[in-house]
Amino acid sequence: MEAVSTTINGNPDPDRIRTSYVERQNLTMRMMMRRFTRLTNAFSKKLETLKAALALHFASYDFFRIHRTFRVTPAIRPGITDRAWGLDELID
């Protein structure tokens, strides 16, 4: 089996392409959501349930959780929001 790099959009510099960001995100998902670990009983039988769990994970990761390296949430850093959200703001 061979991995072939193909440019889909733009003109990326091949020397700067890294998979470490994707791998770190996958690890974070596996550690925060037990349904992605092996031999677990917290799995999704329906695709709809899995999609809802993923949406909640990414909402909490991006809007609620203050990250140690940034000292803010990932949504505050680019200016999407001006403060960390609470659960009531997500529900509204």
Secondary structure, DSSP 8 states (H G I E B T S, - for coil): --------SS---GGG--SHHHHHHHHHHHHH-GGGSTT-S---SSHHHHHHHHHHHHHIIIII---TTTSS-TTTTTTS-SS---HHHHH-
